[in-house]
Amino acid sequence: MYEAFKKLPAAKQHRILNSAIKTIAENGYEAASISSICRRAGISNGALYKYFENKESMVFACVEYGVEVMMHELYLKYTKKMDTLIEAVSSLLNGFKEFTKKHRDLLSVYSDLGSSSMNRFAAITEKVEYAGHLFFVDLAENAMLRGEIDKSLGVDVVAYFLDSHIMLYSYSLVSEHHARRFDVFFGDSSRRLSEDEKIEKILESLKKLLKI
């Protein structure tokens, strides 16, 4: 798929993909036009169709690119071994906060893949989801070995608990819906929680529920 595109210099590939990601983040997949993407990337519509069969094919390339960026700049960078579960979760939450400063549009597009209208792209995200699953399972197993968590809770239950909290936080960084959802569960009605307060709320929740 899109072999001609992969033969382009890496810088040009990234310019085209980042232009597409930014346009989709601003307008949504359906409303993002090929012409808008091409203007932003500084190429002609005809040139884009030499690289991709259609817009859907281009979005597949964007998602694949996004997955690679997330793997290298987020999971591999912020999932180093920590002495405690709290340290590991805190590192990843702060990692998402820093990642979003640099790649907000990418995370926005990735979070949109959860909508039913984007089902055809879901399989591409499996690499990230599987890596996340293995990471959280590893965290849970090591925490149980250290006696931080009661083994009766079960590794899968703890892994899902961690994943759910961290995904809600990460999506709240780019989605107004998820930001409000976070505040409903963890905040109050008087004001919007800061990102540092959100992280602290999750860590407090983790300590209480898992009795750390």
C-alpha positions as CSV (number, residue, x, y, z in Angstrom):
1,M,0.0,0.0,0.0
2,Y,1.2,3.5,-1.0
3,E,4.7,2.3,-2.0
4,A,5.3,5.4,-4.1
5,F,4.8,7.5,-1.0
6,K,7.3,5.5,1.0
7,K,9.9,6.3,-1.6
8,L,9.7,10.0,-0.8
9,P,12.3,11.6,1.4
10,A,11.3,11.2,5.1
11,A,11.0,15.0,5.6
12,K,8.4,15.2,2.7
13,Q,6.5,12.2,4.0
14,H,6.3,13.8,7.5
15,R,5.2,17.1,6.0
16,I,2.3,15.5,4.1
17,L,1.2,13.3,7.0
18,N,1.4,16.1,9.6
19,S,-0.6,18.4,7.2
20,A,-3.2,15.7,6.9
21,I,-3.3,15.1,10.7
22,K,-3.6,18.8,11.5
23,T,-6.4,19.2,8.9
24,I,-8.3,16.2,10.2
25,A,-7.9,17.3,13.8
26,E,-9.3,20.7,13.0
27,N,-12.2,19.6,10.8
28,G,-12.9,15.9,11.4
29,Y,-12.3,13.1,8.9
30,E,-15.4,13.6,6.8
31,A,-15.0,17.4,6.5
32,A,-11.2,17.4,5.9
33,S,-10.8,18.0,2.2
34,I,-7.9,16.7,0.0
35,S,-7.4,20.2,-1.4
36,S,-7.0,21.7,2.2
37,I,-4.5,19.0,3.0
38,C,-2.6,19.6,-0.2
39,R,-2.5,23.4,0.3
40,R,-1.1,22.9,3.8
41,A,1.5,20.4,2.6
42,G,2.5,22.5,-0.4
43,I,1.7,19.9,-3.0
44,S,-0.9,19.6,-5.8
45,N,-4.0,17.4,-5.5
46,G,-2.7,15.3,-8.4
47,A,0.6,14.7,-6.6
48,L,-1.3,13.4,-3.6
49,Y,-3.2,10.9,-5.7
50,K,0.1,9.6,-7.0
51,Y,0.9,8.6,-3.5
52,F,-2.5,7.5,-2.2
53,E,-5.5,5.8,-3.9
54,N,-8.0,8.0,-1.9
55,K,-8.4,9.9,1.3
56,E,-9.0,6.7,3.3
57,S,-5.7,5.3,2.1
58,M,-4.0,8.5,3.2
59,V,-5.6,8.3,6.7
60,F,-4.4,4.7,7.1
61,A,-0.9,6.1,6.5
62,C,-1.5,8.9,9.0
63,V,-2.6,6.4,11.7
64,E,0.3,4.1,11.1
65,Y,2.6,7.1,11.4
66,G,0.9,8.2,14.5
67,V,1.2,4.8,16.1
68,E,4.9,4.8,15.5
69,V,5.3,8.2,17.0
70,M,3.3,7.2,20.0
71,M,5.3,4.1,20.5
72,H,8.7,5.8,20.3
73,E,8.0,9.1,22.0
74,L,5.5,8.0,24.6
75,Y,5.5,4.3,25.6
76,L,9.1,3.6,25.0
77,K,10.2,6.9,26.6
78,Y,8.0,6.9,29.7
79,T,7.6,3.2,30.4
80,K,11.1,2.6,31.9
81,K,11.1,0.4,35.1
82,M,10.1,2.3,38.2
83,D,10.5,1.3,41.8
84,T,6.8,1.5,42.6
85,L,3.5,1.4,40.7
86,I,2.7,4.9,41.6
87,E,6.0,6.1,40.1
88,A,5.3,4.3,36.9
89,V,1.8,5.6,36.5
90,S,2.9,9.1,37.4
91,S,5.6,8.9,34.8
92,L,3.2,7.8,32.1
93,L,0.6,10.4,33.0
94,N,3.2,13.2,32.8
95,G,4.4,11.6,29.6
96,F,1.0,12.1,28.0
97,K,1.0,15.7,29.2
98,E,4.3,16.4,27.6
99,F,3.5,14.4,24.5
100,T,0.3,16.4,23.9
101,K,2.3,19.7,23.9
102,K,4.2,18.5,20.9
103,H,1.6,16.2,19.2
104,R,-1.8,17.5,20.2
105,D,-3.3,17.0,16.7
106,L,-2.0,13.5,16.5
107,L,-3.5,12.5,19.9
108,S,-6.8,14.3,18.8
109,V,-7.0,12.2,15.7
110,Y,-6.1,9.0,17.6
111,S,-8.8,9.7,20.2
112,D,-11.4,10.2,17.4
113,L,-10.7,6.6,16.2
114,G,-13.0,5.5,19.1
115,S,-16.1,6.8,17.3
116,S,-18.2,4.4,15.3
117,S,-17.7,6.5,12.1
118,M,-13.9,5.5,12.3
119,N,-14.4,1.8,12.7
120,R,-12.6,1.0,9.5
121,F,-9.3,2.3,10.9
122,A,-9.5,0.6,14.3
123,A,-7.4,-2.4,13.4
124,I,-4.3,-0.2,12.9
125,T,-4.3,0.9,16.5
126,E,-4.0,-2.6,17.7
127,K,-0.2,-2.3,18.0
128,V,-0.5,0.6,20.5
129,E,-3.4,-1.0,22.4
130,Y,-1.5,-4.3,22.7
131,A,1.7,-2.6,23.8
132,G,-0.4,-0.7,26.4
133,H,-2.0,-3.9,27.6
134,L,1.4,-5.6,28.0
135,F,2.7,-2.6,29.9
136,F,-0.2,-2.4,32.3
137,V,-0.1,-6.2,32.9
138,D,3.6,-5.9,33.6
139,L,3.0,-3.1,36.1
140,A,0.3,-5.1,37.8
141,E,2.4,-8.3,38.1
142,N,5.4,-6.5,39.4
143,A,3.3,-4.5,41.9
144,M,1.8,-7.8,43.2
145,L,5.3,-9.4,43.5
146,R,6.4,-6.4,45.6
147,G,3.3,-6.7,47.8
148,E,1.8,-3.4,46.7
149,I,-1.4,-4.9,45.5
150,D,-3.5,-7.8,46.7
151,K,-3.1,-10.7,44.3
152,S,-6.7,-11.6,44.7
153,L,-7.7,-8.5,42.6
154,G,-6.3,-10.3,39.5
155,V,-3.8,-9.0,37.0
156,D,-6.3,-8.3,34.2
157,V,-8.6,-6.3,36.5
158,V,-5.8,-4.1,37.7
159,A,-4.4,-3.6,34.2
160,Y,-7.9,-2.6,33.0
161,F,-8.2,-0.2,35.9
162,L,-4.9,1.5,35.0
163,D,-5.7,1.6,31.3
164,S,-9.1,3.1,31.8
165,H,-7.8,5.9,34.1
166,I,-4.9,6.8,31.9
167,M,-6.9,6.8,28.7
168,L,-9.6,9.0,30.2
169,Y,-6.8,11.4,31.3
170,S,-5.1,11.4,27.9
171,Y,-8.3,11.9,25.9
172,S,-9.3,14.8,28.3
173,L,-6.2,16.6,27.1
174,V,-7.7,17.0,23.6
175,S,-11.4,16.4,23.9
176,E,-13.9,18.7,25.5
177,H,-16.3,15.8,26.0
178,H,-13.6,13.8,27.9
179,A,-12.4,16.8,29.8
180,R,-16.0,17.3,31.1
181,R,-16.3,13.6,31.8
182,F,-13.1,13.7,33.8
183,D,-14.5,16.6,35.9
184,V,-17.8,14.8,36.5
185,F,-15.9,11.8,38.0
186,F,-13.0,13.5,39.7
187,G,-13.6,17.3,40.0
188,D,-16.3,19.6,41.1
189,S,-18.8,21.9,39.3
190,S,-17.1,25.2,40.3
191,R,-14.0,25.0,38.0
192,R,-12.0,23.0,35.5
193,L,-9.2,20.9,37.0
194,S,-5.6,21.7,35.9
195,E,-3.6,18.9,34.3
196,D,-1.4,18.5,37.4
197,E,-4.6,18.3,39.5
198,K,-6.0,15.6,37.2
199,I,-2.8,13.6,37.6
200,E,-2.9,13.9,41.4
201,K,-6.6,12.8,41.4
202,I,-5.8,9.7,39.5
203,L,-2.9,8.8,41.7
204,E,-5.0,9.4,44.8
205,S,-7.7,7.2,43.3
206,L,-5.2,4.5,42.6
207,K,-3.8,4.6,46.1
208,K,-7.3,4.3,47.7
209,L,-8.7,1.6,45.5
210,L,-5.7,-0.6,45.4
211,K,-4.8,0.2,49.1
212,I,-1.2,1.2,48.2
